[in-house]
């Protein structure tokens, strides 16, 4: 009887852990880049400068509720000028909001 309870408990733990989906680590940087690019494009549409953004790199820290990120972003304007700079942002774990620090 005791073995049956132990087996049932282990089976329950196994089923619960299988249901919890963890995001693969290699997907996180790509999703962070995509989220930041969308954020920058939406904010650029408001001022209509015609600036194109390319998020080249991201370094991040995974906090309990957010990702604290540093992005390398290339900006290109229609006039032909371009520059590359650093941007800091905090992105929620569900990628629903971006709080840009600078």
N, CA, C and O atoms as CSV, one atom per row, in Angstrom:
chain,resi,resn,atom,element,x,y,z
A,1,UNK,N,N,0.822,-1.191,0.000
A,1,UNK,CA,C,0.000,0.000,0.000
A,1,UNK,C,C,0.867,1.256,0.000
A,1,UNK,O,O,0.558,2.242,-0.669
A,2,UNK,N,N,1.961,1.201,0.766
A,2,UNK,CA,C,2.839,2.361,0.866
A,2,UNK,C,C,3.542,2.621,-0.466
A,2,UNK,O,O,3.742,3.772,-0.852
A,3,UNK,N,N,3.908,1.573,-1.150
A,3,UNK,CA,C,4.568,1.709,-2.453
A,3,UNK,C,C,3.599,2.304,-3.462
A,3,UNK,O,O,4.001,3.109,-4.302
A,4,UNK,N,N,2.353,1.928,-3.394
A,4,UNK,CA,C,1.334,2.447,-4.300
A,4,UNK,C,C,1.162,3.955,-4.087
A,4,UNK,O,O,1.042,4.702,-5.058
A,5,UNK,N,N,1.148,4.407,-2.840
A,5,UNK,CA,C,1.025,5.840,-2.560
A,5,UNK,C,C,2.247,6.596,-3.066
A,5,UNK,O,O,2.117,7.673,-3.648
A,6,UNK,N,N,3.423,6.039,-2.848
A,6,UNK,CA,C,4.651,6.674,-3.319
A,6,UNK,C,C,4.659,6.756,-4.847
A,6,UNK,O,O,5.031,7.781,-5.419
A,7,UNK,N,N,4.248,5.675,-5.497
A,7,UNK,CA,C,4.175,5.671,-6.953
A,7,UNK,C,C,3.170,6.712,-7.451
A,7,UNK,O,O,3.444,7.423,-8.418
A,8,UNK,N,N,2.027,6.803,-6.807
A,8,UNK,CA,C,1.013,7.794,-7.177
A,8,UNK,C,C,1.520,9.215,-6.993
A,8,UNK,O,O,1.264,10.084,-7.826
A,9,UNK,N,N,2.240,9.451,-5.903
A,9,UNK,CA,C,2.800,10.782,-5.643
A,9,UNK,C,C,3.824,11.149,-6.705
A,9,UNK,O,O,3.812,12.267,-7.221
A,10,UNK,N,N,4.713,10.216,-7.037
A,10,UNK,CA,C,5.723,10.478,-8.065
A,10,UNK,C,C,5.087,10.697,-9.437
A,10,UNK,O,O,5.552,11.526,-10.219
A,11,UNK,N,N,4.034,9.957,-9.717
A,11,UNK,CA,C,3.316,10.127,-10.969
A,11,UNK,C,C,2.666,11.506,-11.039
A,11,UNK,O,O,2.687,12.152,-12.086
A,12,UNK,N,N,2.096,11.951,-9.938
A,12,UNK,CA,C,1.486,13.282,-9.875
A,12,UNK,C,C,2.530,14.373,-10.067
A,12,UNK,O,O,2.294,15.321,-10.816
A,13,UNK,N,N,3.666,14.261,-9.414
A,13,UNK,CA,C,4.748,15.237,-9.554
A,13,UNK,C,C,5.251,15.264,-10.999
A,13,UNK,O,O,5.496,16.333,-11.557
A,14,UNK,N,N,5.399,14.100,-11.588
A,14,UNK,CA,C,5.847,14.009,-12.986
A,14,UNK,C,C,4.864,14.666,-13.938
A,14,UNK,O,O,5.266,15.364,-14.868
A,15,UNK,N,N,3.577,14.445,-13.709
A,15,UNK,CA,C,2.551,15.039,-14.574
A,15,UNK,C,C,2.531,16.555,-14.425
A,15,UNK,O,O,2.399,17.270,-15.418
A,16,UNK,N,N,2.659,17.046,-13.214
A,16,UNK,CA,C,2.670,18.496,-12.994
A,16,UNK,C,C,3.891,19.158,-13.619
A,16,UNK,O,O,3.782,20.229,-14.216
A,17,UNK,N,N,5.028,18.538,-13.487
A,17,UNK,CA,C,6.239,19.127,-14.063
A,17,UNK,C,C,6.203,19.076,-15.587
A,17,UNK,O,O,6.784,19.942,-16.240
A,18,UNK,N,N,5.542,18.094,-16.159
A,18,UNK,CA,C,5.426,18.014,-17.611
A,18,UNK,C,C,4.498,19.090,-18.150
A,18,UNK,O,O,4.671,19.545,-19.280
A,19,UNK,N,N,3.521,19.501,-17.361
A,19,UNK,CA,C,2.575,20.529,-17.793
A,19,UNK,C,C,3.180,21.927,-17.742
A,19,UNK,O,O,2.748,22.813,-18.480
A,20,UNK,N,N,4.152,22.131,-16.898
A,20,UNK,CA,C,4.777,23.447,-16.782
A,20,UNK,C,C,5.755,23.618,-17.939
A,20,UNK,O,O,6.782,22.941,-18.001
A,21,UNK,N,N,5.430,24.526,-18.851
A,21,UNK,CA,C,6.274,24.732,-20.016
A,21,UNK,C,C,7.291,25.817,-19.719
A,21,UNK,O,O,6.932,26.943,-19.375
A,22,UNK,N,N,8.530,25.478,-19.852
A,22,UNK,CA,C,9.606,26.456,-19.711
A,22,UNK,C,C,10.009,26.897,-21.100
A,22,UNK,O,O,10.081,26.098,-22.033
A,23,UNK,N,N,10.271,28.191,-21.218
A,23,UNK,CA,C,10.698,28.724,-22.500
A,23,UNK,C,C,12.166,28.402,-22.705
A,23,UNK,O,O,12.980,28.657,-21.817
A,24,UNK,N,N,12.522,27.846,-23.854
A,24,UNK,CA,C,13.930,27.576,-24.102
A,24,UNK,C,C,14.755,28.852,-24.046
A,24,UNK,O,O,14.317,29.901,-24.517
A,25,UNK,N,N,15.940,28.763,-23.475
A,25,UNK,CA,C,16.784,29.942,-23.288
A,25,UNK,C,C,17.136,30.588,-24.620
A,25,UNK,O,O,17.247,31.811,-24.702
A,26,UNK,N,N,17.313,29.787,-25.658
A,26,UNK,CA,C,17.699,30.363,-26.937
A,26,UNK,C,C,16.592,31.189,-27.579
A,26,UNK,O,O,16.883,32.007,-28.450
A,27,UNK,N,N,15.333,31.008,-27.183
A,27,UNK,CA,C,14.226,31.790,-27.717
A,27,UNK,C,C,14.131,33.170,-27.075
A,27,UNK,O,O,13.625,34.101,-27.702
A,28,UNK,N,N,14.598,33.322,-25.857
A,28,UNK,CA,C,14.434,34.575,-25.116
A,28,UNK,C,C,15.086,35.756,-25.833
A,28,UNK,O,O,14.407,36.764,-26.026
A,29,UNK,N,N,16.353,35.701,-26.240
A,29,UNK,CA,C,16.943,36.867,-26.912
A,29,UNK,C,C,16.201,37.261,-28.190
A,29,UNK,O,O,16.027,38.449,-28.461
A,30,UNK,N,N,15.763,36.281,-28.974
A,30,UNK,CA,C,15.031,36.593,-30.204
A,30,UNK,C,C,13.703,37.276,-29.901
A,30,UNK,O,O,13.322,38.227,-30.584
A,31,UNK,N,N,13.001,36.796,-28.884
A,31,UNK,CA,C,11.722,37.407,-28.530
A,31,UNK,C,C,11.919,38.801,-27.943
A,31,UNK,O,O,11.105,39.693,-28.182
A,32,UNK,N,N,12.989,38.996,-27.178
A,32,UNK,CA,C,13.279,40.329,-26.648
A,32,UNK,C,C,13.588,41.306,-27.780
A,32,UNK,O,O,13.112,42.441,-27.768
A,33,UNK,N,N,14.376,40.875,-28.748
A,33,UNK,CA,C,14.687,41.733,-29.900
A,33,UNK,C,C,13.422,42.094,-30.676
A,33,UNK,O,O,13.226,43.248,-31.055
A,34,UNK,N,N,12.576,41.108,-30.905
A,34,UNK,CA,C,11.338,41.331,-31.649
A,34,UNK,C,C,10.423,42.303,-30.903
A,34,UNK,O,O,9.836,43.195,-31.515
A,35,UNK,N,N,10.300,42.135,-29.588
A,35,UNK,CA,C,9.452,43.009,-28.783
A,35,UNK,C,C,9.975,44.443,-28.800
A,35,UNK,O,O,9.196,45.387,-28.933
A,36,UNK,N,N,11.294,44.612,-28.667
A,36,UNK,CA,C,11.872,45.957,-28.686
A,36,UNK,C,C,11.706,46.601,-30.051
A,36,UNK,O,O,11.408,47.792,-30.133
A,37,UNK,N,N,11.889,45.846,-31.118
A,37,UNK,CA,C,11.714,46.391,-32.472
A,37,UNK,C,C,10.280,46.862,-32.674
A,37,UNK,O,O,10.059,47.936,-33.234
A,38,UNK,N,N,9.305,46.078,-32.229
A,38,UNK,CA,C,7.906,46.481,-32.339
A,38,UNK,C,C,7.647,47.753,-31.540
A,38,UNK,O,O,6.948,48.652,-32.008
A,39,UNK,N,N,8.204,47.829,-30.347
A,39,UNK,CA,C,8.041,49.020,-29.510
A,39,UNK,C,C,8.615,50.253,-30.208
A,39,UNK,O,O,7.971,51.301,-30.238
A,40,UNK,N,N,9.806,50.136,-30.761
A,40,UNK,CA,C,10.446,51.269,-31.426
A,40,UNK,C,C,9.685,51.681,-32.684
A,40,UNK,O,O,9.546,52.874,-32.956
A,41,UNK,N,N,9.199,50.729,-33.440
A,41,UNK,CA,C,8.440,51.049,-34.647
A,41,UNK,C,C,7.122,51.724,-34.312
A,41,UNK,O,O,6.702,52.630,-35.033
A,42,UNK,N,N,6.459,51.313,-33.247
A,42,UNK,CA,C,5.210,51.959,-32.843
A,42,UNK,C,C,5.458,53.384,-32.382
A,42,UNK,O,O,4.680,54.283,-32.702
A,43,UNK,N,N,6.529,53.599,-31.637
A,43,UNK,CA,C,6.814,54.953,-31.168
A,43,UNK,C,C,7.286,55.829,-32.329
A,43,UNK,O,O,7.046,57.037,-32.317
A,44,UNK,N,N,7.951,55.250,-33.330
A,44,UNK,CA,C,8.404,56.023,-34.489
A,44,UNK,C,C,7.226,56.428,-35.372
A,44,UNK,O,O,7.285,57.469,-36.027
A,45,UNK,N,N,6.165,55.638,-35.405
A,45,UNK,CA,C,4.997,55.988,-36.212
A,45,UNK,C,C,4.330,57.237,-35.668
A,45,UNK,O,O,3.716,57.992,-36.422
A,46,UNK,N,N,4.446,57.464,-34.362
A,46,UNK,CA,C,3.844,58.650,-33.765
A,46,UNK,C,C,4.501,59.933,-34.226
A,46,UNK,O,O,3.817,60.944,-34.382
A,47,UNK,N,N,5.815,59.927,-34.451
A,47,UNK,CA,C,6.479,61.158,-34.877
A,47,UNK,C,C,6.734,61.201,-36.381
A,47,UNK,O,O,7.176,62.231,-36.889
A,48,UNK,N,N,6.474,60.130,-37.097
A,48,UNK,CA,C,6.542,60.071,-38.553
A,48,UNK,C,C,7.880,60.559,-39.123
A,48,UNK,O,O,7.894,61.277,-40.123
A,49,UNK,N,N,8.989,60.184,-38.509
A,49,UNK,CA,C,10.296,60.591,-39.003
A,49,UNK,C,C,10.833,59.666,-40.072
A,49,UNK,O,O,11.818,60.001,-40.729
A,50,UNK,N,N,10.226,58.529,-40.265
A,50,UNK,CA,C,10.702,57.582,-41.257
A,50,UNK,C,C,11.957,56.849,-40.817
A,50,UNK,O,O,12.739,56.399,-41.654
A,51,UNK,N,N,12.153,56.725,-39.538
A,51,UNK,CA,C,13.324,56.047,-39.005
A,51,UNK,C,C,13.103,54.540,-39.016
A,51,UNK,O,O,12.047,54.055,-38.611
A,52,UNK,N,N,14.106,53.805,-39.483
A,52,UNK,CA,C,14.064,52.343,-39.466
A,52,UNK,C,C,14.987,51.854,-38.356
A,52,UNK,O,O,16.087,52.377,-38.179
A,53,UNK,N,N,14.543,50.871,-37.624
A,53,UNK,CA,C,15.301,50.339,-36.497
A,53,UNK,C,C,15.695,48.892,-36.769
A,53,UNK,O,O,14.903,48.106,-37.289
A,54,UNK,N,N,16.926,48.556,-36.413
A,54,UNK,CA,C,17.405,47.178,-36.448
A,54,UNK,C,C,18.019,46.880,-35.086
A,54,UNK,O,O,19.020,47.484,-34.699
A,55,UNK,N,N,17.418,45.956,-34.372
A,55,UNK,CA,C,17.951,45.555,-33.068
A,55,UNK,C,C,18.997,44.481,-33.328
A,55,UNK,O,O,18.675,43.367,-33.740
A,56,UNK,N,N,20.263,44.837,-33.079
A,56,UNK,CA,C,21.357,43.949,-33.442
A,56,UNK,C,C,21.732,42.965,-32.336
A,56,UNK,O,O,21.967,41.788,-32.608
A,57,UNK,N,N,21.789,43.435,-31.101
A,57,UNK,CA,C,22.200,42.569,-29.989
A,57,UNK,C,C,21.365,42.887,-28.758
A,57,UNK,O,O,20.789,43.969,-28.639
A,58,UNK,N,N,21.311,41.925,-27.848
A,58,UNK,CA,C,20.662,42.144,-26.559
A,58,UNK,C,C,21.429,41.388,-25.478
A,58,UNK,O,O,21.822,40.235,-25.655
A,59,UNK,N,N,21.625,42.062,-24.371
A,59,UNK,CA,C,22.132,41.431,-23.150
A,59,UNK,C,C,21.046,41.642,-22.107
A,59,UNK,O,O,20.495,42.739,-22.004
A,60,UNK,N,N,20.729,40.614,-21.336
A,60,UNK,CA,C,19.600,40.747,-20.410
A,60,UNK,C,C,19.838,40.004,-19.111
A,60,UNK,O,O,20.643,39.077,-19.020
A,61,UNK,N,N,19.096,40.455,-18.108
A,61,UNK,CA,C,19.029,39.792,-16.809
A,61,UNK,C,C,17.579,39.378,-16.613
A,61,UNK,O,O,16.680,40.205,-16.764
A,62,UNK,N,N,17.339,38.146,-16.289
A,62,UNK,CA,C,15.983,37.648,-16.078
A,62,UNK,C,C,15.607,37.799,-14.614
A,62,UNK,O,O,16.038,37.012,-13.772
A,63,UNK,N,N,14.809,38.805,-14.314
A,63,UNK,CA,C,14.296,39.002,-12.964
A,63,UNK,C,C,13.057,38.154,-12.741
A,63,UNK,O,O,12.669,37.392,-13.628
A,64,UNK,N,N,12.426,38.267,-11.577
A,64,UNK,CA,C,11.254,37.438,-11.297
A,64,UNK,C,C,10.030,37.787,-12.152
A,64,UNK,O,O,9.227,36.906,-12.458
A,65,UNK,N,N,9.875,39.060,-12.543
A,65,UNK,CA,C,8.696,39.467,-13.302
A,65,UNK,C,C,9.044,40.172,-14.604
A,65,UNK,O,O,8.143,40.515,-15.371
A,66,UNK,N,N,10.313,40.396,-14.874
A,66,UNK,CA,C,10.698,41.176,-16.033
A,66,UNK,C,C,12.091,40.779,-16.507
A,66,UNK,O,O,12.829,40.082,-15.811
A,67,UNK,N,N,12.429,41.234,-17.699
A,67,UNK,CA,C,13.784,41.143,-18.228
A,67,UNK,C,C,14.362,42.552,-18.239
A,67,UNK,O,O,13.753,43.468,-18.790
A,68,UNK,N,N,15.511,42.729,-17.646
A,68,UNK,CA,C,16.222,43.997,-17.657
A,68,UNK,C,C,17.231,43.902,-18.795
A,68,UNK,O,O,18.161,43.097,-18.727
A,69,UNK,N,N,17.063,44.713,-19.846
A,69,UNK,CA,C,17.790,44.505,-21.101
A,69,UNK,C,C,18.632,45.709,-21.508
A,69,UNK,O,O,18.310,46.857,-21.202
A,70,UNK,N,N,19.715,45.406,-22.205
A,70,UNK,CA,C,20.515,46.426,-22.880
A,70,UNK,C,C,20.599,46.022,-24.344
A,70,UNK,O,O,21.110,44.953,-24.676
A,71,UNK,N,N,20.091,46.887,-25.215
A,71,UNK,CA,C,20.022,46.611,-26.647
A,71,UNK,C,C,21.045,47.445,-27.404
A,71,UNK,O,O,21.319,48.589,-27.042
A,72,UNK,N,N,21.603,46.866,-28.452
A,72,UNK,CA,C,22.369,47.615,-29.437
A,72,UNK,C,C,21.440,47.790,-30.634
A,72,UNK,O,O,21.024,46.817,-31.262
A,73,UNK,N,N,21.121,49.056,-30.941
A,73,UNK,CA,C,20.121,49.363,-31.959
A,73,UNK,C,C,20.742,50.245,-33.039
A,73,UNK,O,O,21.413,51.233,-32.743
A,74,UNK,N,N,20.508,49.873,-34.281
A,74,UNK,CA,C,20.931,50.703,-35.409
A,74,UNK,C,C,19.711,51.440,-35.926
A,74,UNK,O,O,18.675,50.840,-36.212
A,75,UNK,N,N,19.852,52.756,-36.040
A,75,UNK,CA,C,18.769,53.602,-36.537
A,75,UNK,C,C,19.184,54.191,-37.876
A,75,UNK,O,O,20.290,54.711,-38.021
A,76,UNK,N,N,18.292,54.106,-38.848
A,76,UNK,CA,C,18.560,54.647,-40.172
A,76,UNK,C,C,17.392,55.535,-40.580
A,76,UNK,O,O,16.232,55.129,-40.514
A,77,UNK,N,N,17.720,56.762,-41.005
A,77,UNK,CA,C,16.683,57.711,-41.417
A,77,UNK,C,C,16.587,57.739,-42.932
A,77,UNK,O,O,17.515,57.331,-43.630
A,78,UNK,N,N,15.461,58.219,-43.436
A,78,UNK,CA,C,15.246,58.304,-44.876
A,78,UNK,C,C,16.242,59.243,-45.537
A,78,UNK,O,O,16.553,59.073,-46.716
A,79,UNK,N,N,16.749,60.228,-44.810
A,79,UNK,CA,C,17.708,61.185,-45.353
A,79,UNK,C,C,19.068,60.534,-45.619
A,79,UNK,O,O,19.947,61.162,-46.209
A,80,UNK,N,N,19.247,59.295,-45.194
A,80,UNK,CA,C,20.478,58.578,-45.451
A,80,UNK,C,C,21.427,58.524,-44.267
A,80,UNK,O,O,22.443,57.830,-44.328
A,81,UNK,N,N,21.127,59.228,-43.207
A,81,UNK,CA,C,21.994,59.180,-42.033
A,81,UNK,C,C,21.642,57.968,-41.178
A,81,UNK,O,O,20.500,57.510,-41.160
A,82,UNK,N,N,22.652,57.457,-40.470
A,82,UNK,CA,C,22.397,56.340,-39.575
A,82,UNK,C,C,23.350,56.418,-38.388
A,82,UNK,O,O,24.377,57.095,-38.431
A,83,UNK,N,N,22.983,55.715,-37.346
A,83,UNK,CA,C,23.805,55.646,-36.143
A,83,UNK,C,C,23.470,54.363,-35.399
A,83,UNK,O,O,22.398,53.785,-35.577
A,84,UNK,N,N,24.393,53.935,-34.577
A,84,UNK,CA,C,24.183,52.771,-33.723
A,84,UNK,C,C,24.361,53.214,-32.283
A,84,UNK,O,O,25.311,53.926,-31.959
A,85,UNK,N,N,23.448,52.794,-31.419
A,85,UNK,CA,C,23.532,53.202,-30.022
A,85,UNK,C,C,23.006,52.134,-29.085
A,85,UNK,O,O,22.530,51.080,-29.508
A,86,UNK,N,N,23.105,52.435,-27.812
A,86,UNK,CA,C,22.643,51.534,-26.758
A,86,UNK,C,C,21.310,52.047,-26.206
A,86,UNK,O,O,21.114,53.254,-26.068
A,87,UNK,N,N,20.408,51.137,-25.895
A,87,UNK,CA,C,19.133,51.454,-25.261
A,87,UNK,C,C,18.912,50.468,-24.132
A,87,UNK,O,O,19.143,49.269,-24.286
A,88,UNK,N,N,18.468,50.975,-23.006
A,88,UNK,CA,C,18.104,50.124,-21.877
A,88,UNK,C,C,16.588,50.086,-21.764
A,88,UNK,O,O,15.917,51.100,-21.954
A,89,UNK,N,N,16.058,48.918,-21.456
A,89,UNK,CA,C,14.614,48.767,-21.315
A,89,UNK,C,C,14.317,47.622,-20.358
A,89,UNK,O,O,15.139,46.732,-20.138
A,90,UNK,N,N,13.127,47.677,-19.804
A,90,UNK,CA,C,12.614,46.611,-18.942
A,90,UNK,C,C,11.378,46.048,-19.635
A,90,UNK,O,O,10.426,46.774,-19.924
A,91,UNK,N,N,11.407,44.738,-19.897
A,91,UNK,CA,C,10.319,44.077,-20.622
A,91,UNK,C,C,9.706,43.016,-19.722
A,91,UNK,O,O,10.417,42.213,-19.117
A,92,UNK,N,N,8.364,43.019,-19.638
A,92,UNK,CA,C,7.674,42.020,-18.819
A,92,UNK,C,C,7.919,40.628,-19.369
A,92,UNK,O,O,8.165,40.456,-20.563
A,93,UNK,N,N,7.849,39.634,-18.490
A,93,UNK,CA,C,8.105,38.240,-18.867
A,93,UNK,C,C,7.147,37.735,-19.942
A,93,UNK,O,O,7.498,36.837,-20.708
A,94,UNK,N,N,5.935,38.301,-20.010
A,94,UNK,CA,C,4.991,37.882,-21.048
A,94,UNK,C,C,5.116,38.743,-22.311
A,94,UNK,O,O,4.305,38.618,-23.229
A,95,UNK,N,N,6.131,39.614,-22.359
A,95,UNK,CA,C,6.443,40.467,-23.506
A,95,UNK,C,C,5.318,41.440,-23.848
A,95,UNK,O,O,5.213,41.879,-24.993
A,96,UNK,N,N,4.477,41.785,-22.873
A,96,UNK,CA,C,3.327,42.645,-23.147
A,96,UNK,C,C,3.635,44.130,-23.005
A,96,UNK,O,O,2.918,44.950,-23.578
A,97,UNK,N,N,4.663,44.503,-22.273
A,97,UNK,CA,C,4.961,45.926,-22.127
A,97,UNK,C,C,6.463,46.156,-22.062
A,97,UNK,O,O,7.236,45.321,-21.591
A,98,UNK,N,N,6.840,47.335,-22.562
A,98,UNK,CA,C,8.235,47.762,-22.590
A,98,UNK,C,C,8.319,49.097,-21.878
A,98,UNK,O,O,7.578,50.030,-22.187
A,99,UNK,N,N,9.237,49.177,-20.915
A,99,UNK,CA,C,9.517,50.441,-20.242
A,99,UNK,C,C,10.951,50.801,-20.599
A,99,UNK,O,O,11.898,50.187,-20.106
A,100,UNK,N,N,11.101,51.803,-21.461
A,100,UNK,CA,C,12.423,52.187,-21.919
A,100,UNK,C,C,13.051,53.112,-20.898
A,100,UNK,O,O,12.440,54.097,-20.482
A,101,UNK,N,N,14.283,52.792,-20.491
A,101,UNK,CA,C,14.998,53.597,-19.520
A,101,UNK,C,C,15.731,54.729,-20.212
A,101,UNK,O,O,15.621,55.881,-19.790
A,102,UNK,N,N,16.469,54.432,-21.253
A,102,UNK,CA,C,17.090,55.446,-22.126
A,102,UNK,C,C,17.496,54.806,-23.419
A,102,UNK,O,O,18.037,55.477,-24.297
